[in-house]
Amino acid sequence: MANVPEDLQYSAEHEWVDGDAEPGGEVTIGITEHAADALGDIVYVEAPAVGTTVTAGEVCGELESTKAVSELYSPVTGTVIAINDELASAPESINSDPFGTGWIFKVAVTEDPTELLDAAAYGDLTA
């Protein structure tokens, strides 16, 4: 069974959220270990650009692996304030450390999230 840290929130599209997901808060976003394992070796990441407005539940980028290309969804609505530049040269860090060095982007949240799951609910979804 994949690792599901208790201190994070999750989307049904397999993204994790770390931080204050309320309006005015800032969050860090990545994909879960479950998603990284399903994708296989990630070779390219297309993250949303800094300054882009992202909307919860909508596509905001892509992940390319040796198996397939997968859409990246934003689990929150807000403005992108940072991207993980390290992924340009080391996209495999998403596979090796999805909850740490494999983070993808950060968002300044502008709307209340509605669809985020706690660790138990995400664990049930992926069981």
N, C-alpha and C positions, 0 to 999 in steps of 0.2 A: 504494500500500500504506500502511496506517495505521502511525503511529508506535507502536513497542513498546519503551519504555525497558528497557534491560538490567538496571537495578538494582532492578526491581520483580518481584513474583510475581503470578500471575494465576489466576483461576478459569475453569472452562469456561463459566460463565454471564456472562463478560465484565466481571468486576470486577477491579480491581488492588488490591494490598496493598503498602504501604510501611512498613517497620519490622520489629521483632522479632516474628515470628509464633509464637514458642514460648511456653508457659505462663509467665505473669509479665511478658511483654512487652506493648508497646502498638503498635498499627498504625493507619495512616490508610487509608481505603478510598474508592474512587471507581469510576466505570465507565470502560472503555477508550475510546480514540478510535474504535476500530472500532464499539463499541456506540453511542456518541454519534452517529456518522455514520449508522448504520442507523436510529436513532430519529428523526433530523431535529431540528428546533428544539424544545428542551425548554422547557416553559412552567410546569411545576409539579413539585416534589420533595416526596415524603412520606418523610422519613428516620425511622429508629427513634428513640424518645425516649431521652434520657440516663437511664441506670439500667436500661434494658431489657436482658434477656439475649437474645442472638442465637445461633443455632446454624448452624454451617457447612452450606451447601447448602440452607438454608431461607429462605423469603421473609421479608423484614424491612421492606419499604417498597415504594413505587411511584414511577415516573417517568412523567410525562405529557408527551407531545410533540404537535405539530400532526398527527402521523400516527396515534398509538396510545398506549395506556397499557401500560406494561411493568413487570413485577415486578422488584424489587430484591432480590437474594439476598446473604446474608452469606457471605463466603468463609472466615470463621473463627468459632470459638465463644468467647464471652466476654460482657463487660458493656460496653454503650455508655457512653463517658466524655465524648464531645463530639459535637456536630453542627455542620455549617457553616451558621450562621444567615444568612450572606450569600445563600444560595440562595433564601431566601424572597422577596427582592426582585430577585435576579439569577440565576434558574435557568439562563439562557443561558450562564453562565460554564462550565457543564459542556461545552457545545459548543465554546466558544472556547479553553478551557484545562483539558481533562479531567484532566490529571496535575498540575495546580497549584491555581489558585483554585477549580476545580470539584470539589475533594474533597467527599465527602458526610458521612462520620462516622468516628469513632475508637473503637477497641475495646481494652479490657484483656483480653488473651487468657488463657483458662483451660484450653484443651485443645490438644494437638498438632494442627496442621492435617494433613490426609491427602491432599487433592486439589489442592494448589496447583501451578501450572505455572511453569517458568522462561520467560524471554522467547522462547527458541528454540521451545519446545513450544507456547507460545501463538501465536507467529507461524505455526507449522505448522497449528494449529487454524483460524486465520482466513484461511489462504492460498487 
